[in-house]
Amino acid sequence: MSRAELAAQQAALLRALLADGPVPPGFDTARLRVEAQVLRRKHGRVLAYQRPELAEQLGERFGPLFAEFNASRPKRDTERSGAYADAFVAWLIEGGHVPKPKRGLVSRLRRR
């Protein structure tokens, strides 16, 4: 197997895990979907760790809101977690789930 073929197979697996892409040949569909759910929850925990003030502000709404965001905008395989957190914050603001932060808070959130 060439490097290009291996890279293509890895990319297909990441699409299936992160973005509800088709299940690559040779993988069990049910097991892959379970792993995808585990990764999504992990992304939510990482995001809550990176933005503790946001998780605190949202409280019990954090999990359901993150799940809604993640369903409509899965993390890309090349995307850093900080950029994904920024996208979640923007989504929350656009949806009216949190107020738009003052300028100083926005710059502090982006520096993290």
All heavy atoms as an XYZ file, in Angstrom:
885
protein
N       0.848     -1.178      0.000
C       0.000      0.000      0.000
C       0.891      1.238      0.000
O       1.834      1.337      0.779
C      -0.896     -0.013      1.244
C      -1.739      1.227      1.349
S      -2.827      1.288      2.790
C      -3.819     -0.149      2.565
N       0.568      2.170     -0.865
C       1.370      3.387     -0.964
C       0.983      4.357      0.153
O      -0.076      4.235      0.781
C       1.145      4.060     -2.324
O      -0.143      4.642     -2.366
N       1.831      5.341      0.353
C       1.528      6.375      1.354
C       0.264      7.145      0.996
O      -0.521      7.502      1.857
C       2.697      7.338      1.482
C       3.861      6.754      2.219
C       4.940      7.777      2.395
N       6.081      7.147      3.038
C       6.995      7.797      3.690
N       6.943      9.110      3.771
N       7.995      7.155      4.255
N       0.100      7.406     -0.272
C      -1.088      8.143     -0.722
C      -2.361      7.343     -0.439
O      -3.374      7.907     -0.003
C      -0.981      8.456     -2.212
N      -2.310      6.025     -0.680
C      -3.480      5.185     -0.403
C      -3.774      5.138      1.098
O      -4.934      5.238      1.516
C      -3.253      3.765     -0.922
C      -3.229      3.667     -2.434
C      -2.751      2.310     -2.925
O      -1.896      1.678     -2.251
O      -3.245      1.890     -3.976
N      -2.734      5.016      1.896
C      -2.900      5.007      3.344
C      -3.474      6.338      3.833
O      -4.401      6.367      4.647
C      -1.571      4.718      4.042
C      -1.615      4.673      5.567
C      -2.564      3.600      6.061
C      -0.202      4.428      6.113
N      -2.961      7.432      3.304
C      -3.468      8.754      3.682
C      -4.940      8.899      3.307
O      -5.733      9.453      4.076
C      -2.635      9.849      3.025
N      -5.320      8.391      2.148
C      -6.716      8.462      1.712
C      -7.610      7.636      2.638
O      -8.717      8.075      2.995
C      -6.856      7.980      0.274
N      -7.145      6.462      3.045
C      -7.929      5.630      3.957
C      -8.050      6.287      5.332
O      -9.111      6.253      5.958
C      -7.309      4.241      4.081
C      -7.508      3.395      2.851
C      -6.902      1.997      3.006
O      -6.222      1.703      3.968
N      -7.160      1.146      2.026
N      -6.980      6.885      5.796
C      -7.025      7.578      7.086
C      -7.983      8.768      7.029
O      -8.740      9.006      7.959
C      -5.628      8.032      7.503
C      -4.731      6.894      7.920
C      -3.300      7.342      8.173
O      -2.833      8.335      7.621
N      -2.597      6.585      9.004
N      -7.947      9.502      5.934
C      -8.846     10.643      5.770
C     -10.305     10.182      5.753
O     -11.175     10.831      6.351
C      -8.504     11.420      4.502
N     -10.582      9.065      5.107
C     -11.945      8.528      5.065
C     -12.404      8.119      6.469
O     -13.559      8.366      6.849
C     -12.018      7.337      4.116
N     -11.513      7.533      7.235
C     -11.854      7.147      8.601
C     -12.134      8.378      9.456
O     -13.105      8.412     10.215
C     -10.732      6.308      9.217
C     -10.943      5.855     10.659
C     -12.222      5.036     10.796
C      -9.735      5.062     11.140
N     -11.311      9.418      9.320
C     -11.544     10.645     10.079
C     -12.870     11.302      9.695
O     -13.594     11.807     10.553
C     -10.392     11.625      9.883
C      -9.139     11.309     10.683
C      -8.006     12.250     10.289
C      -9.410     11.396     12.169
N     -13.196     11.295      8.402
C     -14.486     11.856      7.972
C     -15.640     11.079      8.600
O     -16.639     11.664      9.016
C     -14.606     11.854      6.453
C     -13.954     13.041      5.780
C     -14.310     13.144      4.303
N     -13.961     11.967      3.518
C     -12.725     11.707      3.062
N     -11.735     12.524      3.312
N     -12.496     10.618      2.353
N     -15.504      9.767      8.666
C     -16.551      8.947      9.273
C     -16.671      9.224     10.768
O     -17.779      9.287     11.309
C     -16.261      7.464      9.034
N     -15.545      9.424     11.431
C     -15.559      9.652     12.875
C     -15.972     11.070     13.249
O     -16.698     11.270     14.222
C     -14.177      9.362     13.467
C     -13.777      7.905     13.559
C     -12.306      7.785     13.909
C     -14.639      7.170     14.562
N     -15.509     12.046     12.507
C     -15.712     13.436     12.899
C     -16.871     14.118     12.197
O     -17.438     15.065     12.734
C     -14.433     14.242     12.646
C     -13.200     13.818     13.433
C     -12.001     14.642     13.012
C     -13.436     13.928     14.926
N     -17.209     13.690     11.008
C     -18.175     14.448     10.212
C     -19.292     13.583      9.632
O     -19.865     13.914      8.601
C     -17.444     15.177      9.091
N     -19.602     12.462     10.273
C     -20.674     11.578      9.807
C     -20.511     11.157      8.354
O     -21.493     10.992      7.632
C     -22.051     12.224     10.006
C     -22.482     12.201     11.458
O     -22.055     11.284     12.184
O     -23.239     13.093     11.855
N     -19.263     10.996      7.937
C     -19.010     10.511      6.589
C     -19.360      9.040      6.479
O     -19.649      8.377      7.475
N     -19.329      8.508      5.269
C     -19.637      7.089      5.085
C     -18.594      6.211      5.783
O     -17.430      6.578      5.902
C     -19.597      6.899      3.565
C     -18.812      8.052      3.040
C     -18.973      9.177      4.019
N     -19.041      5.072      6.250
C     -18.154      4.135      6.937
C     -17.263      3.468      5.897
O     -17.749      2.903      4.920
C     -18.978      3.082      7.710
C     -18.071      2.033      8.319
C     -19.814      3.762      8.772
N     -15.937      3.542      6.083
C     -15.028      2.921      5.128
C     -15.180      1.391      5.125
O     -15.575      0.800      6.139
C     -13.634      3.310      5.636
C     -13.849      4.457      6.565
C     -15.218      4.276      7.127
N     -14.868      0.771      4.012
C     -14.951     -0.690      3.934
C     -14.074     -1.339      5.013
O     -13.002     -0.849      5.343
C     -14.400     -1.024      2.539
C     -14.499      0.250      1.767
C     -14.399      1.361      2.756
N     -14.593     -2.418      5.583
C     -13.840     -3.165      6.583
C     -14.111     -2.729      8.018
O     -13.594     -3.333      8.954
N     -14.903     -1.672      8.213
C     -15.222     -1.197      9.561
C     -16.669     -1.530      9.900
O     -17.553     -1.440      9.042
C     -15.006      0.315      9.679
C     -13.567      0.705      9.728
C     -12.879      0.989      8.562
C     -12.883      0.787     10.933
C     -11.544      1.353      8.597
C     -11.549      1.142     10.976
C     -10.877      1.429      9.803
N     -16.901     -1.880     11.135
C     -18.242     -2.153     11.631
C     -18.968     -0.827     11.846
O     -18.508      0.023     12.611
C     -18.146     -2.942     12.943
C     -19.503     -3.269     13.512
O     -20.026     -2.433     14.284
O     -20.032     -4.343     13.176
N     -20.086     -0.656     11.181
C     -20.820      0.609     11.221
C     -21.234      0.986     12.634
O     -21.025      2.125     13.064
C     -22.066      0.534     10.308
O     -21.638      0.252      8.982
C     -22.838      1.838     10.323
N     -21.806      0.050     13.370
C     -22.288      0.353     14.724
C     -21.139      0.744     15.645
O     -21.237      1.709     16.410
C     -23.047     -0.840     15.289
N     -20.050      0.015     15.573
C     -18.905      0.320     16.433
C     -18.285      1.663     16.079
O     -17.864      2.424     16.948
C     -17.867     -0.788     16.342
C     -18.373     -2.096     16.942
C     -17.341     -3.143     16.878
N     -16.587     -3.056     18.138
C     -15.620     -3.879     18.449
N     -15.261     -4.833     17.622
N     -14.996     -3.763     19.592
N     -18.235      1.980     14.798
C     -17.664      3.255     14.375
C     -18.532      4.424     14.853
O     -18.008      5.450     15.285
C     -17.510      3.290     12.851
C     -16.614      4.377     12.303
C     -15.173      4.150     12.718
C     -16.703      4.434     10.800
N     -19.850      4.261     14.817
C     -20.754      5.311     15.296
C     -20.593      5.518     16.809
O     -20.653      6.641     17.292
C     -22.211      4.999     14.948
C     -22.487      5.002     13.465
C     -22.210      6.380     12.846
N     -22.250      6.300     11.406
C     -21.382      6.881     10.603
N     -20.403      7.606     11.073
N     -21.488      6.761      9.300
N     -20.379      4.443     17.553
C     -20.140      4.566     18.996
C     -18.858      5.355     19.237
O     -18.811      6.268     20.070
C     -20.079      3.178     19.670
C     -19.539      3.269     21.095
C     -21.447      2.521     19.670
N     -17.815      5.019     18.502
C     -16.547      5.747     18.645
C     -16.708      7.220     18.274
O     -16.125      8.093     18.900
C     -15.450      5.105     17.790
C     -14.992      3.762     18.287
C     -14.398      3.816     19.684
O     -13.719      4.806     20.036
O     -14.624      2.861     20.444
N     -17.513      7.495     17.260
C     -17.754      8.886     16.854
C     -18.454      9.649     17.980
O     -18.097     10.800     18.267
C     -18.593      8.925     15.574
N     -19.411      9.019     18.642
C     -20.093      9.662     19.771
C     -19.117      9.941     20.912
O     -19.180     10.997     21.541
C     -21.250      8.799     20.257
C     -22.412      8.751     19.304
C     -23.485      7.780     19.764
O     -23.276      6.953     20.650
N     -24.655      7.867     19.144
N     -18.230      8.996     21.167
C     -17.229      9.174     22.226
C     -16.329     10.364     21.887
O     -16.040     11.193     22.753
C     -16.404      7.883     22.414
C     -15.181      8.126     23.299
C     -17.270      6.777     23.006
N     -15.905     10.473     20.644
C     -15.058     11.599     20.238
C     -15.789     12.934     20.368
O     -15.205     13.936     20.787
C     -14.575     11.416     18.798
C     -13.387     10.493     18.614
C     -13.112     10.290     17.125
C     -12.160     11.047     19.300
N     -17.057     12.954     20.026
C     -17.834     14.194     20.150
C     -17.937     14.632     21.607
O     -17.788     15.815     21.927
C     -19.216     14.018     19.548
C     -19.169     13.956     18.043
C     -20.565     13.859     17.467
N     -20.441     13.713     16.025
C     -20.961     12.714     15.344
N     -21.668     11.797     15.949
N     -20.790     12.646     14.049
N     -18.189     13.674     22.490
C     -18.257     14.019     23.916
C     -16.895     14.499     24.412
O     -16.807     15.429     25.214
C     -18.758     12.832     24.734
C     -20.262     12.629     24.594
C     -20.811     11.672     25.617
N     -20.221     10.354     25.575
C     -20.696      9.331     24.861
N     -21.770      9.483     24.129
N     -20.092      8.169     24.890
N     -15.836     13.872     23.914
C     -14.489     14.299     24.304
C     -14.239     15.737     23.837
O     -13.681     16.543     24.581
C     -13.437     13.368     23.709
C     -12.027     13.762     24.075
C     -11.014     12.837     23.451
C      -9.620     13.319     23.761
N      -8.610     12.568     23.052
N     -14.651     16.052     22.635
C     -14.487     17.422     22.136
C     -15.220     18.403     23.052
O     -14.725     19.496     23.331
C     -15.009     17.563     20.703
C     -14.152     16.885     19.697
N     -14.657     16.391     18.520
C     -12.831     16.602     19.670
C     -13.691     15.833     17.827
N     -12.572     15.951     18.507
N     -16.403     18.014     23.515
C     -17.153     18.867     24.428
C     -16.420     19.068     25.750
O     -16.365     20.180     26.278
N     -15.815     17.996     26.282
C     -15.058     18.117     27.535
C     -13.823     18.987     27.356
O     -13.492     19.811     28.212
C     -14.655     16.736     28.052
C     -15.814     15.952     28.632
C     -15.357     14.703     29.373
N     -14.452     13.860     28.619
C     -14.825     12.883     27.803
N     -16.109     12.632     27.602
N     -13.927     12.151     27.167
N     -13.140     18.834     26.238
C     -11.957     19.654     25.961
C     -12.366     21.116     25.843
O     -11.718     22.004     26.394
C     -11.233     19.170     24.677
C     -10.197     20.180     24.208
C     -10.579     17.813     24.921
N     -13.465     21.350     25.155
C     -13.937     22.715     24.991
C     -14.311     23.326     26.343
O     -13.979     24.470     26.628
C     -15.135     22.725     24.050
C     -15.440     24.063     23.414
C     -15.968     23.861     22.013
C     -16.413     24.838     24.238
N     -14.967     22.566     27.205
C     -15.325     23.062     28.537
C     -14.077     23.354     29.357
O     -14.040     24.311     30.132
C     -16.209     22.052     29.256
N     -13.038     22.554     29.169
C     -11.767     22.784     29.868
C     -11.096     24.063     29.350
O     -10.547     24.840     30.118
C     -10.853     21.578     29.678
C      -9.504     21.744     30.306
C      -9.338     21.603     31.677
C      -8.394     22.063     29.535
C      -8.090     21.760     32.266
C      -7.153     22.234     30.108
C      -6.997     22.076     31.479
O      -5.772     22.244     32.058
N     -11.152     24.264     28.040
C     -10.522     25.441     27.441
C     -11.286     26.725     27.733
O     -10.699     27.800     27.774
C     -10.412     25.276     25.914
C      -9.425     24.247     25.493
C      -9.415     24.084     23.988
O     -10.438     24.205     23.325
N      -8.247     23.814     23.448
N     -12.581     26.633     27.893
C     -13.429     27.800     28.118
C     -14.275     27.579     29.385
O     -15.505     27.502     29.321
C     -14.358     28.042     26.932
C     -13.673     28.222     25.582
C     -12.940     29.545     25.495
N     -12.623     29.931     24.146
C     -11.580     29.485     23.455
N     -10.783     28.611     23.969
N     -11.344     29.929     22.236
N     -13.625     27.468     30.546
C     -14.389     27.165     31.771
C     -15.444     28.217     32.099
O     -16.510     27.889     32.620
C     -13.321     27.072     32.857
C     -12.141     27.802     32.316
C     -12.212     27.654     30.816
N     -15.156     29.483     31.776
C     -16.149     30.521     32.056
C     -17.394     30.335     31.205
O     -18.508     30.617     31.643
C     -15.546     31.921     31.845
C     -15.186     32.266     30.405
C     -13.916     31.617     29.858
O     -13.120     31.056     30.631
O     -13.726     31.671     28.638
N     -17.226     29.818     30.000
C     -18.364     29.555     29.128
C     -19.172     28.376     29.664
O     -20.393     28.436     29.732
C     -17.876     29.278     27.703
C     -18.946     28.993     26.666
C     -19.836     30.216     26.478
C     -18.304     28.592     25.357
N     -18.483     27.309     30.048
C     -19.168     26.144     30.605
C     -19.926     26.529     31.871
O     -21.067     26.091     32.081
C     -18.168     25.032     30.893
N     -19.332     27.372     32.688
C     -19.992     27.820     33.920
C     -21.211     28.685     33.588
O     -22.275     28.538     34.194
C     -19.011     28.607     34.782
C     -19.585     29.031     36.118
C     -18.566     29.770     36.955
O     -17.394     29.361     36.981
O     -18.959     30.769     37.579
N     -21.057     29.572     32.630
C     -22.157     30.458     32.239
C     -23.339     29.660     31.697
O     -24.492     29.961     32.002
C     -21.675     31.458     31.188
C     -22.735     32.408     30.702
C     -22.217     33.353     29.617
O     -21.083     33.231     29.163
N     -23.037     34.285     29.196
N     -23.063     28.633     30.914
C     -24.137     27.841     30.308
C     -24.714     26.809     31.270
O     -25.867     26.405     31.117
C     -23.629     27.141     29.044
C     -23.307     28.045     27.868
C     -22.640     27.258     26.766
C     -24.549     28.748     27.364
N     -23.920     26.366     32.220
C     -24.392     25.377     33.194
C     -24.885     24.107     32.520
O     -24.213     23.536     31.669
N     -26.091     23.699     32.880
C     -26.692     22.466     32.348
C     -26.977     22.551     30.848
O     -27.166     21.535     30.193
C     -27.988     22.142     33.094
C     -27.789     21.813     34.554
C     -27.019     20.522     34.754
O     -27.262     19.555     34.005
O     -26.154     20.498     35.651
N     -27.006     23.744     30.317
C     -27.277     23.911     28.875
C     -26.054     23.605     28.025
O     -26.170     23.407     26.820
C     -27.739     25.345     28.578
C     -29.033     25.724     29.266
C     -29.509     27.125     28.904
N     -28.453     28.109     29.023
C     -28.304     29.161     28.209
N     -29.140     29.373     27.231
N     -27.321     30.018     28.396
N     -24.860     23.559     28.637
C     -23.633     23.373     27.867
C     -23.690     22.105     27.013
O     -23.460     22.156     25.804
C     -22.396     23.339     28.783
C     -21.117     23.173     28.015
C     -20.456     24.278     27.516
C     -20.584     21.920     27.768
C     -19.285     24.139     26.790
C     -19.424     21.760     27.049
C     -18.765     22.878     26.555
N     -23.959     20.963     27.633
C     -23.966     19.688     26.905
C     -24.923     19.661     25.736
O     -24.523     19.353     24.599
N     -26.210     19.978     25.967
C     -27.154     19.968     24.850
C     -26.816     20.985     23.755
O     -26.956     20.688     22.568
C     -28.500     20.300     25.502
C     -28.342     19.906     26.929
C     -26.887     20.139     27.254
N     -26.357     22.168     24.153
C     -26.002     23.162     23.142
C     -24.782     22.718     22.342
O     -24.741     22.881     21.114
C     -25.746     24.531     23.784
C     -27.005     25.280     24.219
C     -26.638     26.502     25.054
C     -27.841     25.678     23.010
N     -23.787     22.149     23.019
C     -22.623     21.667     22.287
C     -23.021     20.539     21.341
O     -22.559     20.487     20.197
C     -21.499     21.205     23.218
C     -20.324     20.691     22.443
C     -19.474     21.583     21.810
C     -20.111     19.340     22.284
C     -18.413     21.118     21.038
C     -19.057     18.868     21.529
C     -18.202     19.765     20.903
N     -23.880     19.635     21.781
C     -24.325     18.536     20.911
C     -25.035     19.079     19.673
O     -24.821     18.585     18.561
C     -25.239     17.587     21.689
N     -25.871     20.097     19.859
C     -26.564     20.715     18.726
C     -25.562     21.358     17.763
O     -25.660     21.196     16.545
C     -27.557     21.757     19.239
C     -28.388     22.404     18.161
C     -29.338     23.459     18.698
O     -29.648     23.448     19.900
O     -29.764     24.309     17.900
N     -24.617     22.097     18.329
C     -23.589     22.731     17.500
C     -22.788     21.678     16.743
O     -22.592     21.776     15.534
C     -22.653     23.566     18.380
C     -21.395     24.005     17.690
C     -21.422     24.997     16.732
C     -20.173     23.427     18.006
C     -20.262     25.414     16.091
C     -19.016     23.829     17.377
C     -19.056     24.815     16.418
N     -22.350     20.652     17.461
C     -21.503     19.626     16.862
C     -22.232     18.867     15.766
O     -21.622     18.478     14.766
C     -20.994     18.669     17.936
C     -20.019     17.668     17.390
O     -20.402     16.541     17.085
N     -18.783     18.076     17.246
N     -23.537     18.669     15.928
C     -24.309     17.962     14.898
C     -24.369     18.763     13.605
O     -24.341     18.200     12.511
C     -25.716     17.675     15.411
N     -24.438     20.093     13.733
C     -24.526     20.918     12.539
C     -23.159     21.356     12.020
O     -23.026     21.774     10.880
C     -25.377     22.161     12.815
O     -24.737     22.989     13.769
N     -22.151     21.258     12.874
C     -20.809     21.741     12.506
C     -19.743     20.865     13.176
O     -19.147     21.240     14.177
C     -20.715     23.201     12.941
C     -19.468     24.029     12.837
C     -18.528     23.797     11.709
N     -17.416     24.710     11.820
C     -16.248     24.387     12.396
N     -16.041     23.207     12.899
N     -15.272     25.261     12.438
N     -19.556     19.632     12.662
C     -18.561     18.755     13.277
C     -17.148     19.329     13.169
O     -16.853     20.127     12.282
C     -18.669     17.456     12.493
C     -19.740     17.639     11.494
C     -20.200     19.042     11.511
N     -16.316     18.924     14.098
C     -14.917     19.345     14.085
C     -14.243     18.752     12.855
O     -14.392     17.575     12.558
C     -14.212     18.887     15.359
C     -12.797     19.390     15.498
C     -12.250     18.984     16.872
C     -10.855     19.503     17.072
N      -9.876     18.924     16.190
N     -13.497     19.576     12.159
C     -12.776     19.104     10.972
C     -11.497     18.387     11.399
O     -10.906     18.722     12.422
C     -12.448     20.278     10.067
C     -13.692     20.957      9.541
C     -13.355     22.168      8.680
N     -14.551     22.903      8.373
C     -14.912     24.036      8.953
N     -14.140     24.592      9.864
N     -16.034     24.628      8.635
N     -11.058     17.455     10.582
C      -9.880     16.664     10.937
C      -8.610     17.506     11.038
O      -7.700     17.163     11.781
C      -9.680     15.483      9.980
C      -9.562     15.901      8.527
O      -9.943     17.040      8.178
O      -9.080     15.089      7.723
N      -8.556     18.633     10.373
C      -7.358     19.480     10.410
C      -7.524     20.672     11.346
O      -6.628     21.506     11.444
C      -7.045     20.015      8.997
O      -8.180     20.741      8.524
C      -6.718     18.879      8.041
N      -8.640     20.751     12.043
C      -8.962     21.922     12.856
C      -8.417     21.783     14.274
O      -8.599     20.757     14.916
C     -10.482     22.085     12.904
C     -10.973     23.334     13.538
C     -12.471     23.495     13.344
O     -13.188     22.477     13.226
O     -12.911     24.646     13.292
N      -7.771     22.828     14.738
C      -7.269     22.846     16.117
C      -8.436     23.051     17.071
O      -9.422     23.700     16.730
C      -6.237     23.940     16.275
C      -4.996     23.678     15.394
C      -3.957     24.686     15.611
N      -3.609     24.645     17.043
C      -2.587     25.252     17.581
N      -1.803     25.963     16.824
N      -2.335     25.182     18.861
N      -8.303     22.528     18.276
C      -9.407     22.606     19.233
C      -9.730     24.050     19.624
O     -10.892     24.377     19.867
C      -9.118     21.762     20.468
O      -7.958     22.214     21.117
N      -8.741     24.924     19.665
C      -8.998     26.326     19.987
C      -9.858     27.001     18.935
O     -10.759     27.783     19.255
N      -9.603     26.702     17.676
C     -10.404     27.264     16.588
C     -11.832     26.722     16.641
O     -12.796     27.449     16.382
C      -9.774     26.951     15.237
N     -11.960     25.464     17.012
C     -13.294     24.866     17.132
C     -14.059     25.507     18.293
O     -15.253     25.788     18.184
C     -13.166     23.357     17.319
C     -14.465     22.609     17.148
C     -15.188     22.688     15.969
C     -14.960     21.816     18.166
C     -16.377     22.000     15.806
C     -16.148     21.116     18.015
C     -16.844     21.209     16.831
O     -18.025     20.520     16.672
N     -13.357     25.777     19.385
C     -13.976     26.458     20.529
C     -14.440     27.853     20.125
O     -15.536     28.284     20.500
C     -12.997     26.521     21.700
N     -13.622     28.561     19.362
C     -14.009     29.889     18.878
C     -15.269     29.816     18.017
O     -16.153     30.671     18.111
C     -12.882     30.533     18.069
C     -11.699     30.945     18.922
O     -11.836     31.032     20.156
O     -10.618     31.167     18.341
N     -15.354     28.788     17.183
C     -16.535     28.618     16.329
C     -17.774     28.340     17.181
O     -18.867     28.845     16.875
C     -16.309     27.487     15.327
N     -17.615     27.575     18.249
C     -18.736     27.294     19.149
C     -19.213     28.578     19.826
O     -20.415     28.853     19.894
C     -18.328     26.249     20.182
C     -19.409     25.880     21.164
C     -20.677     25.509     20.747
C     -19.146     25.887     22.519
C     -21.665     25.150     21.664
C     -20.124     25.531     23.443
C     -21.388     25.162     23.020
N     -18.272     29.380     20.296
C     -18.620     30.657     20.938
C     -19.369     31.546     19.941
O     -20.407     32.131     20.271
C     -17.368     31.365     21.494
C     -17.690     32.791     21.922
C     -16.773     30.579     22.649
N     -18.878     31.642     18.726
C     -19.545     32.465     17.706
C     -20.962     31.947     17.442
O     -21.908     32.730     17.307
C     -18.730     32.479     16.417
N     -21.107     30.625     17.380
C     -22.421     30.013     17.161
C     -23.368     30.353     18.301
O     -24.549     30.656     18.082
C     -22.241     28.507     17.006
C     -23.499     27.728     16.779
C     -24.126     27.506     15.590
C     -24.281     27.062     17.779
N     -25.247     26.734     15.783
C     -25.356     26.444     17.122
C     -24.163     26.918     19.151
C     -26.318     25.700     17.795
C     -25.120     26.176     19.831
C     -26.185     25.578     19.157
N     -22.867     30.284     19.534
C     -23.685     30.611     20.702
C     -24.157     32.059     20.652
O     -25.316     32.356     20.938
C     -22.899     30.367     21.990
C     -22.650     28.910     22.363
C     -21.617     28.819     23.486
C     -23.943     28.218     22.753
N     -23.248     32.959     20.288
C     -23.588     34.382     20.213
C     -24.611     34.616     19.105
O     -25.629     35.285     19.310
C     -22.323     35.235     20.002
C     -21.429     35.163     21.246
C     -22.693     36.686     19.675
C     -20.032     35.722     21.034
N     -24.358     34.050     17.919
C     -25.273     34.223     16.785
C     -26.661     33.677     17.090
O     -27.670     34.223     16.640
C     -24.715     33.538     15.540
C     -23.511     34.239     14.960
C     -22.799     33.404     13.896
O     -23.352     32.366     13.472
O     -21.685     33.782     13.510
N     -26.719     32.595     17.874
C     -27.999     31.981     18.209
C     -28.692     32.626     19.397
O     -29.795     32.208     19.774
N     -28.041     33.616     20.000
C     -28.638     34.297     21.138
C     -28.585     33.497     22.429
O     -29.303     33.809     23.383
N     -27.733     32.479     22.475
C     -27.613     31.647     23.679
C     -26.781     32.324     24.762
O     -26.953     32.037     25.944
C     -27.006     30.285     23.332
C     -27.797     29.535     22.318
N     -29.026     28.972     22.581
C     -27.554     29.271     21.006
C     -29.493     28.381     21.504
N     -28.618     28.550     20.524
N     -25.867     33.175     24.326
C     -25.064     33.977     25.251
C     -24.963     35.383     24.663
O     -25.003     35.557     23.449
C     -23.638     33.404     25.496
C     -23.683     32.040     26.166
C     -22.848     33.327     24.210
N     -24.839     36.374     25.528
C     -24.694     37.732     24.999
C     -23.313     37.917     24.380
O     -22.352     37.220     24.736
C     -24.865     38.615     26.231
C     -24.524     37.749     27.379
C     -24.873     36.341     26.990
N     -23.246     38.835     23.471
C     -21.960     39.155     22.856
C     -21.060     39.746     23.944
O     -21.446     40.700     24.625
C     -22.142     40.160     21.724
C     -20.883     40.425     20.956
C     -21.166     41.306     19.762
C     -19.885     41.535     18.988
N     -20.120     42.331     17.797
N     -19.863     39.169     24.127
C     -18.988     39.668     25.190
C     -18.413     41.037     24.852
O     -18.344     41.425     23.688
C     -17.885     38.624     25.285
C     -17.938     37.865     24.028
C     -19.307     38.025     23.446
N     -18.017     41.707     25.902
C     -17.357     42.999     25.700
C     -16.030     42.759     25.004
O     -15.467     41.683     25.067
C     -17.154     43.693     27.039
C     -18.465     44.002     27.691
C     -18.258     44.767     28.951
C     -19.580     44.871     29.601
N     -20.138     45.787     30.247
N     -15.523     43.759     24.373
C     -14.308     43.651     23.558
C     -13.160     42.982     24.309
O     -12.491     42.115     23.785
C     -13.903     45.026     23.061
C     -12.758     45.017     22.099
C     -12.495     46.445     21.600
N     -11.425     46.445     20.649
C     -11.583     46.342     19.346
N     -12.782     46.220     18.841
N     -10.549     46.353     18.540
N     -12.910     43.360     25.534
C     -11.803     42.786     26.301
C     -11.954     41.293     26.512
O     -11.002     40.536     26.439
N     -13.189     40.835     26.756
C     -13.429     39.425     26.970
C     -13.198     38.636     25.688
O     -12.636     37.548     25.711
C     -14.840     39.200     27.495
C     -15.232     37.758     27.799
C     -14.279     37.151     28.818
C     -16.653     37.688     28.297
N     -13.624     39.190     24.553
C     -13.426     38.503     23.279
C     -11.938     38.285     23.026
O     -11.510     37.195     22.664
C     -14.061     39.296     22.109
C     -13.673     38.693     20.777
C     -15.565     39.328     22.261
N     -11.129     39.305     23.242
C      -9.701     39.142     22.987
C      -9.083     38.161     23.977
O      -8.194     37.401     23.624
C      -8.979     40.491     23.028
O      -9.123     41.093     24.285
N      -9.563     38.134     25.223
C      -9.037     37.167     26.198
C      -9.421     35.753     25.793
O      -8.634     34.830     25.897
C      -9.587     37.452     27.591
C      -8.784     38.447     28.370
C      -9.043     38.353     29.874
N     -10.406     38.166     30.277
C     -11.276     39.123     30.541
N     -10.938     40.384     30.430
N     -12.512     38.835     30.927
N     -10.648     35.567     25.297
C     -11.084     34.243     24.867
C     -10.248     33.746     23.695
O      -9.898     32.582     23.619
C     -12.561     34.266     24.462
C     -13.572     34.364     25.582
C     -14.967     34.529     25.011
C     -13.516     33.166     26.480
N      -9.911     34.623     22.796
C      -9.143     34.211     21.618
C      -7.676     33.947     21.925
O      -7.037     33.198     21.221
C      -9.274     35.260     20.527
C     -10.681     35.286     20.012
C     -10.785     35.872     18.673
N     -12.149     35.697     18.216
C     -12.734     36.492     17.388
N     -12.105     37.511     16.900
N     -13.979     36.254     17.029
N      -7.138     34.563     22.955
C      -5.738     34.336     23.305
C      -5.518     32.963     23.910
O      -4.437     32.442     23.876
C      -5.260     35.391     24.303
C      -4.851     36.685     23.664
C      -4.101     37.489     24.674
N      -4.972     37.785     25.801
C      -5.334     38.991     26.183
N      -4.898     40.026     25.533
N      -6.135     39.175     27.205
N      -6.529     32.378     24.457
C      -6.387     31.094     25.160
C      -6.089     29.992     24.239
O      -6.220     29.648     23.277
C      -7.627     30.792     25.950
C      -7.713     31.679     27.135
C      -8.885     31.266     27.932
N      -8.852     32.049     29.135
C      -9.427     31.713     30.233
N     -10.078     30.592     30.297
N      -9.392     32.458     31.284
